[in-house]
Every structure is written in structure tokens, then in C-alpha cells.
Amino acid sequence: MIKLAVTGAAGRMGSRIVALAMAEPKSFQVVSAMEAAGHKALGSDVGLVAGAGPAGLAISEGLQGRPQVIIDFSTPQATLGWLDQAKAGAIAMVIGTTGLTESQLAEVADAASTIPIMQAPNMSLGVNLLFKIAGEVAKMLGPDYDIEIAETHHRFKKDAPSGTALGLARSICQATGRDLASSPVHGRSGNSPRKPGQIGMHALRLGDTVGEHSVYFGNIGETVTLSHSAHTRDTFARGALRAAGWLLGRPAGLYSMLDVLQG
């Protein structure tokens, strides 16, 4: 049984991770559930907040119990705080927070020299397969194909473009030798046609859309489209739990969901 700490335990992702972990009591035990200072759910039973029945564990501001893995879907600044606690306690960490800057990602990589960390902008197994495929397709089709990435999420999402869209752009840039800092161009106004090597990026925010991503490769006469749609947040929650199970016992290092997929 893996002892888990879940950050943002009363949020959209955190509550689903808690509920799914509670549904597998032989595999997981949530021993710490955290929320930000002043959150209205502090002191409440995390299982009841998650709609999974009483868990006998109150949501708190700080780390409780003796977790083996922290699962973090919070904010970039909060992630760095939990990262410090993970290092101090020699606790493995699964990071699904999006919107991390390059300097923050460098801090995650530095922490991975002392603890095992699985960091990914998207915990969906299907999306992580898409990361790999998108780069390979871009390399095989070559520079004559226009590339556009479009993503749609719910109206409450704080970052744009999504971490997944940036992950797709990163995969394509790595596979084709493009510069990630200069290749993506956001939106269309005043930027048509694209310059050679640029990657168009588009972000839509609609209602309660969980997550949709498409990569378009177009040339005169044809278009190749790679797409993924998430129908429920459970897709990401199950991926995070699978990652936690895979990560436990691994040596210090920075891992990805592709590592999890490959076993």
C-alpha cells in the first residue's frame, strides 16, 4: 500500500485523486491532504469533500503523517514550497502542476538530484503518447508542412496556452531542431502567413471543457491531424496514481510519463 499526500485536496483534481485512491484501499492510503491557508475546506474530512465518504482525515495546511509520495496539482509557487518539503522529508513527488516557468522547471530538475520526481504537464497516458508521436510526425513530414496547435479547456483554467500545448510544441521542436523560445507564435492577428519554422498556437476557453488538443500538419493538397480529447478529469487522476505507484522505490531522478508508459 502506498501512502499518499495530496495537495489542493479540495480542488477539481485533488478531490478526484482522493476519491480514486479511496476506491483502491489495497493500493493507496491518503495520509495527508493539504489546502492553502484560509481555504474554506480546512478542517473538513477529505473523503466527504471528495464525495467518497468519510476518510477520517482532516484537510490541513501542512504535511501530515508519513507519506511516501506527494501528488501535486497546485500552482507553480505552491509546487516549489511542496518541493522543498519533499526534499526535506526524502519523499517522492508526482508533479502535474501546469504553468511552470523555465526557471521553476530548473528548480524541479535540481531537486531530482536528491529525490525521485515524475513531472509532466499532462498525466493522461494518451496525451503522453501524443507527445512522442507529434515529434516523430513533424520530423518525418519535414519543414514544408505548416504546424498549428490548438487547445480547448474550461473557462476557469488560469494558464494559456496549456502546459500540454507547450509540451507538444516542445516535442516538435526537439525532434526538428527548432528553438522552443522563438518558434511558437500565439494567435493569428497580424501574423499571416507564418514564417518558415514557426508553430501556430491557439487557446480556447469554453464552459466546462475538460481538455482537447489537436496538432495540424498541413501542406498543399493535404492535412494530417493528431487529436486527443479528455472526457473526464479521472483520466488525469488515474494517470497520477499510476505514476505514484511506478515512482515509489525509484532512485533519485527526473522522470516523465513516457517512462511510466514504458514500464
Backbone hydrogen bonds, N-H to C=O, Kabsch-Sander energy under -0.5 kcal/mol:
donor,donor_aa,acceptor,acceptor_aa,energy
2,I,27,S,-2.9
4,L,2,I,-0.6
4,L,29,Q,-3.2
5,A,69,V,-2.2
6,V,32,S,-2.5
7,T,5,A,-0.5
7,T,71,I,-2.2
9,A,6,V,-0.5
9,A,34,M,-2.4
11,G,8,G,-2.2
14,G,8,G,-0.5
15,S,11,G,-2.2
16,R,12,R,-0.8
17,I,13,M,-2.3
18,V,14,G,-2.4
19,A,15,S,-2.4
20,L,16,R,-2.5
21,A,17,I,-2.3
22,M,18,V,-2.5
23,A,19,A,-1.2
24,E,21,A,-1.4
27,S,24,E,-1.7
28,F,24,E,-2.6
29,Q,2,I,-2.5
31,V,4,L,-2.6
31,V,29,Q,-0.8
32,S,4,L,-1.3
34,M,6,V,-2.5
35,E,60,S,-1.9
39,H,36,A,-2.0
42,L,39,H,-1.5
43,G,59,I,-3.0
44,S,41,A,-2.4
46,V,57,L,-2.9
49,V,45,D,-2.1
50,A,46,V,-1.9
51,G,48,L,-1.0
52,A,47,G,-3.0
53,G,47,G,-0.6
59,I,44,S,-2.4
60,S,33,A,-2.8
68,Q,3,K,-2.8
69,V,3,K,-1.7
70,I,92,A,-2.4
71,I,5,A,-3.1
72,D,70,I,-0.6
72,D,94,V,-3.0
73,F,71,I,-0.6
79,T,75,T,-2.9
80,L,76,P,-1.6
81,G,77,Q,-1.3
82,W,78,A,-2.3
83,L,79,T,-2.3
84,D,80,L,-1.7
85,Q,81,G,-1.5
86,A,82,W,-2.5
87,K,83,L,-2.4
88,A,84,D,-2.3
89,G,85,Q,-2.0
90,A,86,A,-0.6
90,A,87,K,-0.9
91,I,86,A,-2.7
92,A,68,Q,-1.6
93,M,116,P,-2.0
94,V,70,I,-3.3
95,I,93,M,-0.5
95,I,118,M,-2.8
96,G,72,D,-3.0
96,G,94,V,-0.6
97,T,72,D,-0.8
105,L,101,T,-2.7
106,A,102,E,-1.7
107,E,103,S,-1.5
108,V,104,Q,-1.9
109,A,105,L,-2.4
110,D,106,A,-2.2
111,A,107,E,-2.2
112,A,108,V,-1.5
113,S,110,D,-1.5
114,T,111,A,-2.1
115,I,111,A,-1.6
117,I,253,G,-2.8
118,M,93,M,-2.4
119,Q,117,I,-0.6
119,Q,255,Y,-2.1
120,A,95,I,-2.1
128,N,124,S,-1.9
129,L,125,L,-1.6
130,L,126,G,-1.8
131,F,127,V,-2.2
132,K,128,N,-1.4
133,I,129,L,-2.4
134,A,130,L,-3.0
135,G,131,F,-1.4
136,E,132,K,-1.7
137,V,133,I,-2.9
138,A,134,A,-2.4
139,K,135,G,-2.1
140,M,136,E,-2.3
141,L,137,V,-2.7
142,G,138,A,-1.8
145,Y,142,G,-1.3
146,D,218,G,-3.2
147,I,198,Q,-0.6
148,E,216,Y,-2.0
149,I,200,G,-3.2
150,A,214,S,-2.5
151,E,202,H,-2.4
152,T,212,E,-2.3
153,H,204,L,-2.1
154,H,209,T,-1.1
155,R,207,G,-2.5
157,K,154,H,-1.5
166,L,162,S,-2.1
167,G,163,G,-2.1
168,L,164,T,-2.3
169,A,165,A,-2.2
170,R,166,L,-2.7
171,S,167,G,-2.3
172,I,168,L,-2.2
173,C,169,A,-2.7
174,Q,170,R,-2.7
175,A,171,S,-1.9
176,T,172,I,-1.7
177,G,173,C,-1.3
178,R,173,C,-1.3
180,L,178,R,-0.6
182,S,179,D,-0.6
183,S,179,D,-2.4
185,V,199,I,-2.8
187,G,201,M,-2.9
191,N,188,R,-2.7
198,Q,195,K,-2.1
199,I,183,S,-2.3
200,G,147,I,-2.4
201,M,185,V,-2.4
202,H,149,I,-2.2
204,L,151,E,-2.8
206,L,153,H,-2.7
209,T,206,L,-2.2
211,G,230,A,-0.6
212,E,152,T,-2.0
213,H,228,H,-2.6
214,S,150,A,-2.4
215,V,226,L,-2.9
216,Y,148,E,-3.2
217,F,224,V,-3.0
218,G,146,D,-2.3
218,G,216,Y,-0.5
219,N,222,E,-2.7
222,E,219,N,-1.8
224,V,217,F,-3.2
226,L,215,V,-2.5
228,H,213,H,-2.5
230,A,211,G,-3.1
231,H,229,S,-0.5
235,T,232,T,-1.6
236,F,233,R,-0.7
237,A,233,R,-2.3
238,R,234,D,-3.1
239,G,235,T,-1.3
240,A,236,F,-2.2
241,L,237,A,-2.2
242,R,238,R,-2.4
243,A,239,G,-2.3
244,A,240,A,-2.2
245,G,241,L,-2.2
246,W,242,R,-2.0
247,L,243,A,-2.6
248,L,244,A,-1.7
250,R,247,L,-2.5
253,G,115,I,-1.2
255,Y,117,I,-3.4
255,Y,253,G,-0.6
260,V,256,S,-1.3
261,L,257,M,-2.7
262,Q,258,L,-2.1
263,G,260,V,-1.1
